[in-house]
Amino acid sequence: MQPRGQFLRKHLGTIRQAYSKAPHFDSIFNLLEELYDYSTENLCEFNMHAIKQISCRLGLSSSFQKTSNLLVTNPNIGSLSGNKLVLEIAINSKAETYVSGTGCLDFIKPSSFNSHGIDFVFQDFAGTEYQQLASDEFLPGLSVIDALMNLGWEGVSSLLGKGNQDKS
């Protein structure tokens, strides 16, 4: 198993190689270096830190919760599964709306959310196309890193409908 530092340097090197000619490489790569300096051995904590930092810089006002934190105050959640688990997490998170993909159609019961005053919305996500580096055809499903490298903070904010924001 490779030491954490070696893995991170190699991973950043791969991103550098893939995006070094992208229009917003310098500012976004600087952010990635800052994010990779975050000291933790826990991948979940690393990811949450990165998501929060990027969300903040994009002007998104979201709150984040770990399900494990809900277990402290609601230990019964740990014994649930399927629709009951998702519903209980939504209730304990004081959700007003639950947005779901269609991959849960085999177990989810939207009416159970509605009966608890939680709007249930199915989202069939289709990414908005944008110009990608060295590509004639849009390649969907890539990381926010791809959008940021190609569009910058202002471009991604506009893509998300947040308007023009100077986040550099």
C-alpha positions in Angstrom: 0.0 0.0 0.0 1.4 3.4 -0.9 1.8 6.1 1.6 -0.9 8.8 1.5 1.4 11.6 0.3 2.7 9.5 -2.6 -0.8 8.7 -3.7 -1.9 12.4 -3.5 1.2 13.6 -5.5 0.5 10.9 -8.2 -3.2 11.8 -8.3 -2.5 15.6 -8.6 0.1 14.7 -11.3 -2.6 12.9 -13.3 -4.9 15.9 -13.0 -2.1 18.2 -14.0 -1.3 16.1 -17.1 -5.0 15.9 -18.2 -5.8 19.6 -17.7 -2.6 21.6 -17.9 -3.9 23.3 -21.1 -7.4 24.0 -19.8 -8.4 27.6 -19.8 -8.8 27.9 -16.0 -6.0 25.4 -15.0 -3.9 27.8 -12.9 -6.7 28.9 -10.5 -8.4 25.6 -10.2 -5.2 23.6 -9.8 -4.2 25.9 -7.0 -7.4 25.1 -5.3 -6.8 21.4 -5.8 -3.4 21.7 -4.2 -5.0 23.4 -1.2 -7.7 20.7 -1.0 -5.1 17.9 -1.1 -3.2 19.6 1.7 -6.2 18.9 4.0 -4.8 16.6 6.7 -7.0 13.6 7.2 -6.6 9.8 6.8 -10.4 9.5 6.3 -11.6 9.6 2.7 -15.2 10.7 3.7 -13.8 13.7 5.6 -11.5 14.5 2.7 -14.4 14.4 0.2 -16.8 16.4 2.5 -14.1 19.1 3.0 -13.6 19.3 -0.8 -17.3 19.4 -1.5 -17.9 22.1 1.1 -15.0 24.2 -0.2 -16.1 24.0 -3.8 -19.8 24.6 -2.9 -18.9 27.6 -0.9 -16.8 29.1 -3.7 -19.7 28.5 -6.1 -22.0 30.4 -3.8 -24.2 27.4 -3.1 -25.9 27.6 0.3 -26.2 23.9 1.3 -25.9 22.2 4.6 -24.3 18.8 4.9 -24.9 16.1 7.4 -23.3 12.7 8.0 -25.7 9.9 8.6 -23.4 8.6 11.3 -24.1 11.8 13.2 -27.8 11.1 13.1 -27.1 7.7 14.7 -25.9 9.4 17.8 -29.3 10.9 18.5 -31.4 8.3 16.7 -29.7 4.9 17.1 -32.7 3.1 15.6 -31.7 4.4 12.2 -28.9 1.8 12.1 -31.3 -1.1 12.1 -33.4 0.3 9.1 -32.9 -0.3 5.4 -34.5 0.6 2.1 -37.4 3.1 2.1 -37.6 3.1 5.9 -34.0 4.1 6.2 -34.2 6.9 3.6 -37.4 8.2 5.0 -36.1 8.3 8.6 -33.0 10.1 7.5 -35.2 12.7 5.6 -37.4 13.1 8.7 -34.5 13.5 11.1 -32.8 15.9 8.7 -36.0 18.0 8.7 -36.2 17.7 4.9 -38.9 19.6 3.1 -38.1 18.0 -0.3 -36.4 14.7 -1.1 -34.9 14.5 -4.6 -34.2 11.0 -5.8 -32.7 9.4 -8.9 -34.6 6.6 -10.6 -32.2 3.9 -9.4 -34.4 3.2 -6.3 -37.6 2.4 -8.0 -37.5 -1.2 -6.7 -37.8 -0.1 -3.0 -38.7 3.6 -2.6 -42.3 4.6 -1.8 -42.8 8.3 -2.6 -46.2 8.3 -0.9 -44.6 7.5 2.5 -42.6 10.8 2.2 -45.7 12.7 1.2 -47.6 11.4 4.2 -44.8 12.9 6.4 -45.1 16.3 4.7 -42.0 15.8 2.6 -42.3 16.5 -1.2 -40.8 13.7 -3.2 -39.3 14.5 -6.6 -37.7 12.1 -9.1 -34.9 13.7 -11.0 -33.7 12.3 -14.3 -30.4 14.0 -14.3 -29.0 15.1 -17.7 -25.9 17.2 -17.5 -25.7 20.6 -19.3 -23.3 20.5 -22.1 -20.3 22.8 -22.1 -17.1 23.1 -24.2 -14.5 20.6 -23.0 -10.8 20.8 -23.6 -9.7 18.9 -26.7 -13.0 17.3 -27.3 -15.4 17.8 -30.2 -18.1 15.8 -28.5 -19.4 16.4 -25.0 -18.4 13.7 -22.5 -21.0 13.7 -19.7 -20.6 12.4 -16.1 -17.2 13.9 -15.3 -16.3 15.6 -12.0 -16.9 19.2 -11.2 -13.1 19.5 -11.7 -13.7 19.1 -15.4 -16.3 21.9 -15.5 -14.2 24.2 -13.4 -11.0 23.6 -15.5 -13.0 24.4 -18.7 -15.4 27.1 -17.5 -13.9 28.6 -14.3 -15.8 29.7 -11.2 -18.0 32.2 -13.1 -18.8 29.8 -15.9 -19.8 27.0 -13.5 -21.9 29.4 -11.4 -23.7 30.5 -14.6 -24.1 26.8 -15.6 -25.8 26.2 -12.2 -28.0 29.2 -12.6 -26.2 31.2 -9.9 -25.4 34.2 -12.2 -22.0 35.9 -12.5 -19.9 35.6 -9.4 -16.2 36.4 -9.0 -14.8 33.4 -7.1 -11.2 33.4 -8.4 
